């Protein structure tokens, strides 16, 4: 099992050009150590017979035929509109005068 040291954290910070305070070095030493331990734990159970995956449940697209169904006529669509000109909805302008 790997152990992360404060010196390694300082070295990584130098490589990444990140200035760390001593408090940050101490906190990150513990956090990075926990991350490395977790990755090692996964490595213990990841055997060649376990296929790598990005999701635990197989995903697939659900498709349906692209068939035109019943649609509203223009009159049916306009029947519920608060204002229309017979073939188009009439709405209040929302664009400024610059448009």
RONUTI-549828 format. One record per residue: residue in one letter; x, y, z of N, C-alpha, C, O, CB in turn. Coordinates in pm, 1 decimal. Glycine has a CB too. Layout:
- aa	n.c1	n.c2	n.c3	ca.c1	ca.c2	ca.c3	c.c1	c.c2	c.c3	o.c1	o.c2	o.c3	cb.c1	cb.c2	cb.c3
- a	X	Y	Z	X	Y	Z	X	Y	Z	X	Y	Z	X	Y	Z
...
***
This chain:
- aa	n.c1	n.c2	n.c3	ca.c1	ca.c2	ca.c3	c.c1	c.c2	c.c3	o.c1	o.c2	o.c3	cb.c1	cb.c2	cb.c3
- x	83.6	-117.3	0.0	0.0	0.0	0.0	88.8	124.6	0.0	181.9	136.7	79.6	-95.5	-0.7	121.4
- x	57.5	216.5	-91.3	136.1	339.1	-103.8	98.4	437.7	5.1	-14.9	440.9	53.1	116.1	402.6	-241.9
- x	195.8	516.9	42.1	173.2	620.8	140.6	220.1	752.2	80.0	334.1	762.4	34.8	247.0	589.9	275.0
- x	133.9	852.2	78.7	167.9	983.1	24.7	232.7	1065.2	135.5	182.4	1072.8	247.6	41.8	1055.5	-32.8
- x	344.4	1125.6	101.5	416.4	1206.2	200.4	397.9	1354.9	168.4	365.9	1390.9	55.1	568.0	1168.8	202.8
- x	417.9	1440.2	267.8	411.1	1584.9	242.3	511.4	1628.5	135.2	484.5	1720.7	58.2	436.8	1662.6	372.2
- x	626.7	1562.0	130.7	726.4	1596.4	28.4	672.2	1567.7	-112.1	695.2	1645.1	-205.0	857.6	1517.7	52.0
- x	600.1	1455.9	-126.8	542.0	1423.5	-257.5	435.3	1526.0	-295.9	425.1	1564.6	-412.4	481.4	1281.6	-256.1
- x	356.7	1569.4	-199.1	254.5	1670.7	-226.9	321.1	1800.9	-268.9	275.8	1865.1	-363.7	164.1	1693.6	-103.1
- x	426.8	1840.8	-200.9	499.7	1962.5	-238.7	556.9	1949.8	-379.6	551.9	2044.3	-458.3	613.0	1991.3	-138.1
- x	611.6	1831.1	-410.7	667.6	1807.7	-544.0	557.8	1817.7	-650.8	577.1	1881.6	-754.2	736.5	1668.7	-550.2
- x	443.6	1754.8	-625.3	332.5	1763.3	-721.4	285.1	1906.9	-738.1	254.0	1950.1	-849.1	215.3	1674.7	-676.4
- x	279.6	1981.1	-627.5	238.4	2121.3	-634.0	337.0	2202.2	-718.1	296.4	2289.1	-795.3	227.4	2181.2	-492.3
- x	466.3	2173.6	-703.2	568.1	2242.5	-782.5	550.3	2210.8	-930.9	556.8	2300.2	-1015.3	709.8	2202.5	-735.7
- x	527.9	2083.3	-962.1	507.8	2043.4	-1102.0	384.8	2111.1	-1162.3	385.1	2151.2	-1278.7	493.8	1891.0	-1112.4
- x	279.2	2123.0	-1080.5	155.1	2184.9	-1127.5	157.6	2336.7	-1114.1	62.8	2404.9	-1152.9	36.9	2129.0	-1050.8
- x	267.7	2389.3	-1058.4	284.0	2533.0	-1036.4	170.6	2589.4	-951.1	110.6	2692.1	-982.8	290.3	2606.7	-1170.2
- x	143.7	2517.9	-841.0	41.8	2558.6	-745.0	111.5	2589.5	-613.1	184.7	2506.2	-559.5	-67.7	2447.7	-726.8
- x	88.5	2708.1	-562.0	145.4	2746.5	-432.9	54.1	2694.1	-322.2	-65.1	2724.7	-320.1	163.0	2902.0	-422.5
- x	109.8	2615.7	-230.9	32.9	2558.8	-120.6	89.2	2605.2	12.6	210.4	2617.5	29.9	32.8	2405.5	-127.9
- x	-0.6	2630.6	105.9	42.9	2660.2	242.4	71.5	2527.7	311.9	36.5	2421.7	260.2	-65.2	2743.6	321.0
- x	134.5	2533.1	427.7	162.1	2409.3	502.0	32.3	2339.7	542.9	24.9	2216.8	542.9	247.2	2439.3	626.9
- x	-70.3	2418.6	577.8	-200.0	2358.7	611.6	-257.4	2284.0	491.6	-311.8	2174.6	506.7	-299.2	2467.1	659.3
- x	-245.5	2342.2	373.2	-295.8	2276.7	252.3	-215.1	2151.5	221.6	-271.5	2049.9	181.2	-291.6	2372.9	132.7
- x	-83.7	2157.7	240.3	0.1	2039.4	218.3	-43.3	1927.4	310.9	-57.5	1813.1	267.3	149.3	2072.5	240.4
- x	-64.5	1958.2	437.4	-106.1	1856.0	533.1	-242.9	1797.9	498.3	-262.7	1676.6	505.6	-108.9	1914.2	673.7
- x	-337.5	1884.5	460.2	-472.2	1837.1	424.4	-466.6	1751.3	298.8	-526.9	1644.2	293.5	-568.6	1956.3	403.1
- x	-394.1	1798.4	197.8	-385.4	1724.2	72.3	-309.2	1593.1	87.4	-336.7	1497.3	15.1	-319.3	1809.5	-33.3
- x	-215.0	1587.3	179.0	-143.0	1461.6	202.8	-242.3	1353.1	243.5	-236.6	1241.3	192.3	-33.7	1479.7	312.6
- x	-332.4	1385.4	334.6	-433.8	1288.9	376.0	-532.1	1257.2	266.0	-566.4	1140.9	244.9	-507.7	1339.9	495.7
- x	-578.4	1359.8	194.9	-676.7	1339.2	89.2	-618.7	1256.9	-25.8	-682.8	1163.6	-74.1	-726.9	1473.5	37.2
- x	-497.5	1291.5	-69.5	-436.2	1215.3	-178.3	-405.6	1072.6	-135.0	-415.3	979.7	-215.1	-308.2	1284.0	-226.0
- x	-368.7	1055.1	-8.8	-345.8	920.3	42.8	-473.3	837.2	37.1	-469.1	719.3	2.0	-293.4	926.2	186.5
- x	-586.4	897.9	71.4	-715.1	826.6	66.0	-751.3	791.5	-77.9	-804.5	683.6	-104.0	-827.4	911.9	129.6
- x	-723.0	881.1	-170.6	-752.4	854.9	-312.3	-666.8	739.6	-363.7	-717.0	649.7	-431.1	-728.1	981.7	-397.7
- x	-537.6	742.4	-331.8	-447.8	635.3	-376.2	-492.7	501.5	-316.7	-490.2	399.4	-385.4	-300.8	666.4	-335.6
- x	-532.9	501.5	-191.7	-580.4	377.5	-129.1	-705.3	325.0	-197.7	-719.2	204.5	-218.9	-608.5	400.0	19.4
- x	-796.0	415.0	-232.2	-918.4	373.2	-301.1	-886.9	313.4	-437.6	-945.3	212.0	-475.9	-1014.3	491.8	-316.8
- x	-795.4	375.1	-510.9	-756.3	323.3	-642.3	-688.7	186.9	-627.6	-712.4	97.1	-708.4	-661.8	422.8	-714.2
- x	-605.5	171.1	-526.0	-540.7	41.3	-501.8	-644.9	-65.1	-469.9	-632.1	-179.3	-514.0	-438.4	51.8	-386.5
- x	-747.7	-29.3	-394.0	-853.1	-123.8	-359.7	-925.5	-170.8	-485.1	-955.6	-289.4	-498.8	-952.2	-60.5	-261.5
- x	-953.6	-78.6	-576.5	-1017.8	-115.7	-703.0	-926.0	-208.5	-781.7	-971.7	-305.4	-842.3	-1052.5	10.4	-786.9
- x	-796.9	-178.6	-780.5	-700.7	-262.7	-851.4	-696.0	-404.5	-798.7	-663.8	-496.9	-873.4	-564.2	-202.4	-842.9
- x	-727.3	-423.6	-671.8	-727.3	-558.3	-613.5	-838.6	-644.2	-669.1	-821.3	-765.2	-683.4	-739.9	-550.6	-463.1
- x	-951.6	-585.4	-700.5	-1066.3	-663.6	-748.8	-1079.8	-661.4	-900.1	-1152.4	-743.3	-956.5	-1193.7	-611.9	-686.8
- x	-1012.0	-570.2	-966.3	-1019.2	-562.9	-1112.2	-926.7	-667.9	-1172.0	-807.0	-644.6	-1188.9	-981.6	-420.8	-1163.2
- x	-983.0	-782.0	-1203.3	-906.0	-892.1	-1261.1	-927.9	-895.6	-1411.1	-1020.7	-831.8	-1460.8	-945.5	-1027.5	-1197.1
- x	-845.1	-968.5	-1484.6	-860.3	-971.9	-1630.9	-996.8	-1022.3	-1677.9	-1039.6	-989.7	-1788.7	-753.1	-1059.0	-1690.3
- x	-1065.9	-1101.6	-1595.0	-1196.0	-1152.0	-1638.9	-1309.8	-1053.4	-1611.8	-1424.8	-1081.4	-1645.7	-1225.7	-1283.7	-1570.3
- x	-1279.2	-937.9	-1551.0	-1380.2	-834.3	-1529.5	-1363.2	-730.5	-1638.8	-1260.3	-663.4	-1647.3	-1367.8	-769.3	-1386.8
- x	-1465.9	-717.9	-1722.8	-1457.9	-625.6	-1835.3	-1471.9	-480.9	-1787.4	-1562.8	-451.1	-1709.9	-1566.3	-658.3	-1939.4
- x	-1384.1	-390.6	-1831.6	-1395.9	-249.5	-1793.2	-1526.7	-191.1	-1846.1	-1571.7	-226.9	-1954.9	-1275.5	-168.1	-1846.2
- x	-1586.3	-102.5	-1769.7	-1710.7	-39.6	-1812.2	-1718.3	102.2	-1758.0	-1656.5	133.8	-1656.4	-1832.1	-121.6	-1765.6
- x	-1793.1	186.2	-1824.9	-1811.5	323.2	-1776.9	-1945.0	338.9	-1705.8	-1973.6	444.6	-1649.6	-1802.2	422.1	-1893.0
- x	-2027.7	233.1	-1708.1	-2158.6	239.5	-1645.2	-2196.3	99.7	-1597.2	-2175.3	2.7	-1670.0	-2265.6	295.9	-1743.3
- x	-2251.2	87.0	-1476.6	-2280.7	-46.6	-1424.4	-2397.2	-116.9	-1492.8	-2408.7	-239.2	-1484.9	-2309.1	-37.3	-1279.1
- x	-2483.1	-41.7	-1559.4	-2599.7	-100.7	-1626.1	-2584.8	-77.9	-1775.7	-2557.5	34.4	-1818.1	-2734.3	-39.1	-1572.6
- x	-2602.2	-182.5	-1857.0	-2591.6	-162.2	-2002.4	-2694.6	-59.3	-2050.3	-2812.1	-66.1	-2014.3	-2611.3	-296.5	-2077.6
- x	-2649.3	34.7	-2130.9	-2737.3	138.5	-2182.2	-2760.3	118.2	-2331.0	-2672.5	69.5	-2402.3	-2678.9	277.9	-2155.3
- x	-2876.6	155.1	-2376.2	-2907.3	147.5	-2518.8	-3014.3	248.4	-2553.0	-3096.6	284.1	-2468.8	-2952.3	5.9	-2558.6
- x	-3013.0	293.8	-2675.8	-3115.4	387.0	-2720.2	-3245.4	313.0	-2747.6	-3245.2	199.1	-2794.5	-3069.2	462.7	-2845.4
- x	-3355.0	378.8	-2717.9	-3486.6	323.2	-2746.9	-3540.0	398.0	-2867.6	-3560.3	519.3	-2862.6	-3584.2	334.6	-2623.5
- x	-3562.1	326.6	-2974.0	-3607.6	388.6	-3096.5	-3751.2	347.4	-3124.8	-3795.3	239.0	-3086.4	-3516.2	351.2	-3213.6
- x	-3822.4	434.9	-3191.9	-3954.4	401.9	-3241.7	-3958.1	443.8	-3387.7	-3880.0	529.3	-3429.3	-4067.6	471.8	-3158.1
- x	-4047.1	385.2	-3465.7	-4054.9	425.3	-3607.1	-4094.3	572.8	-3618.2	-4179.3	620.7	-3543.1	-4157.1	336.5	-3684.0
- x	-4032.9	643.1	-3710.6	-4062.9	784.0	-3734.2	-4179.0	790.4	-3833.7	-4159.8	805.1	-3954.4	-3936.3	862.0	-3787.9
- x	-4299.1	778.9	-3778.8	-4418.8	775.4	-3861.7	-4505.5	896.0	-3826.3	-4527.0	926.4	-3708.9	-4497.4	641.5	-3841.9
- x	-4554.6	963.7	-3929.0	-4641.7	1078.3	-3906.4	-4775.4	1027.3	-3854.6	-4836.9	938.5	-3913.7	-4660.1	1162.4	-4036.7
- x	-4819.3	1085.4	-3742.7	-4947.5	1046.3	-3685.1	-5051.4	1153.6	-3708.7	-5035.9	1239.3	-3795.8	-4933.5	1018.5	-3535.7
- x	-5156.7	1148.0	-3630.7	-5261.9	1248.3	-3641.8	-5207.4	1383.0	-3594.4	-5141.7	1391.5	-3490.7	-5387.4	1207.0	-3559.5
- x	-5235.2	1486.7	-3670.8	-5191.4	1620.7	-3634.3	-5312.0	1714.2	-3632.0	-5417.5	1683.5	-3687.6	-5083.1	1672.5	-3732.8
- x	-5294.3	1827.7	-3567.2	-5401.2	1926.3	-3562.3	-5410.3	2000.0	-3694.9	-5309.0	2026.7	-3759.6	-5378.8	2025.3	-3447.1
- x	-5531.5	2032.4	-3734.2	-5548.5	2119.3	-3850.0	-5518.0	2262.2	-3803.9	-5510.3	2288.9	-3684.0	-5694.4	2107.4	-3910.9
- x	-5501.0	2352.5	-3898.6	-5474.8	2491.6	-3863.9	-5589.1	2546.4	-3780.0	-5565.4	2616.9	-3681.9	-5455.2	2576.8	-3990.6
- x	-5712.2	2515.2	-3816.9	-5828.2	2565.1	-3743.6	-5829.6	2511.9	-3600.3	-5861.1	2585.9	-3507.2	-5957.6	2525.8	-3815.9
- x	-5795.7	2383.7	-3582.0	-5792.6	2326.0	-3447.5	-5684.4	2393.2	-3361.6	-5706.5	2421.4	-3243.8	-5767.6	2173.5	-3455.1
- x	-5569.0	2418.3	-3421.2	-5460.7	2482.0	-3346.7	-5496.5	2625.3	-3309.3	-5467.4	2669.0	-3198.0	-5331.4	2479.8	-3428.3
- x	-5558.5	2698.2	-3399.6	-5593.6	2837.6	-3374.5	-5711.0	2850.4	-3277.7	-5728.2	2955.7	-3216.2	-5626.8	2907.3	-3505.3
- x	-5791.0	2746.8	-3263.0	-5910.8	2752.9	-3178.9	-5876.0	2785.1	-3033.3	-5955.4	2850.5	-2965.6	-5987.0	2620.3	-3186.1
- x	-5763.6	2742.7	-2984.3	-5726.4	2768.3	-2845.6	-5635.8	2888.4	-2826.9	-5597.1	2919.8	-2714.4	-5660.1	2648.8	-2789.4
- x	-5601.6	2955.7	-2935.3	-5508.7	3069.1	-2925.6	-5582.4	3194.1	-2879.2	-5694.0	3220.3	-2924.1	-5439.8	3095.1	-3061.6
- x	-5520.4	3272.8	-2788.5	-5584.4	3395.9	-2744.0	-5597.2	3498.9	-2856.4	-5689.8	3580.1	-2855.5	-5506.3	3455.3	-2628.8
- x	-5505.1	3496.1	-2953.0	-5509.3	3590.6	-3064.7	-5441.4	3525.8	-3184.0	-5335.3	3465.0	-3169.6	-5440.6	3726.5	-3027.8
- x	-5501.2	3538.1	-3301.1	-5442.0	3482.6	-3423.4	-5497.2	3557.8	-3542.8	-5594.7	3631.9	-3530.4	-5470.7	3330.0	-3436.4
- x	-5434.7	3538.8	-3659.6	-5481.7	3604.7	-3781.4	-5544.7	3505.2	-3878.0	-5564.9	3537.0	-3995.2	-5366.8	3677.6	-3849.8
- x	-5575.4	3387.2	-3830.7	-5637.3	3284.8	-3914.1	-5540.8	3173.8	-3952.1	-5582.4	3059.8	-3972.3	-5693.4	3347.1	-4038.6
- x	-5411.1	3206.3	-3962.1	-5313.6	3102.4	-3995.6	-5188.6	3107.3	-3908.3	-5106.0	3016.0	-3911.0	-5273.8	3114.7	-4140.3
- x	-5175.5	3216.5	-3829.8	-5058.5	3230.3	-3743.8	-5101.4	3282.8	-3607.4	-5199.7	3355.7	-3594.7	-4953.5	3324.4	-3807.9
- x	-5024.2	3243.2	-3504.9	-5047.2	3297.2	-3371.6	-5001.0	3442.2	-3370.3	-4899.9	3476.2	-3431.8	-4973.1	3213.3	-3262.7
- x	-5075.5	3528.1	-3299.7	-5035.8	3667.1	-3284.8	-4991.9	3684.9	-3139.7	-5066.5	3655.2	-3046.4	-5153.1	3766.3	-3323.2
- x	-4867.1	3734.6	-3122.5	-4812.0	3752.7	-2988.5	-4753.5	3893.1	-2976.1	-4725.9	3959.6	-3076.0	-4704.0	3645.3	-2958.0
- x	-4735.5	3936.4	-2852.8	-4674.0	4066.0	-2826.6	-4526.9	4060.4	-2863.8	-4458.6	3961.7	-2836.7	-4691.4	4106.9	-2678.6
- x	-4479.0	4166.7	-2925.7	-4338.0	4172.9	-2963.5	-4250.7	4171.9	-2838.8	-4281.4	4239.4	-2740.5	-4309.4	4298.7	-3048.3
- x	-4142.8	4095.9	-2842.5	-4051.5	4090.4	-2729.0	-3914.4	4145.5	-2763.8	-3828.7	4157.9	-2676.3	-4038.4	3948.4	-2679.4
- x	-3892.9	4178.1	-2888.0	-3763.0	4230.5	-2930.2	-3761.2	4381.4	-2917.9	-3863.8	4447.4	-2934.1	-3730.9	4188.4	-3074.4
- x	-3645.6	4434.6	-2889.6	-3631.4	4579.9	-2880.6	-3638.8	4644.1	-3016.2	-3644.4	4575.1	-3118.0	-3501.3	4616.8	-2813.8
- x	-3638.9	4776.4	-3018.9	-3650.0	4851.0	-3144.0	-3530.2	4828.4	-3237.3	-3540.1	4849.8	-3358.1	-3664.1	4998.9	-3113.9
- x	-3415.5	4784.4	-3179.5	-3296.8	4763.6	-3262.6	-3313.0	4644.9	-3356.0	-3232.8	4627.2	-3447.7	-3174.4	4743.4	-3175.2
- x	-3414.5	4564.2	-3334.6	-3434.6	4445.7	-3419.7	-3519.2	4481.5	-3535.8	-3548.2	4396.2	-3619.7	-3498.3	4330.6	-3342.5
***
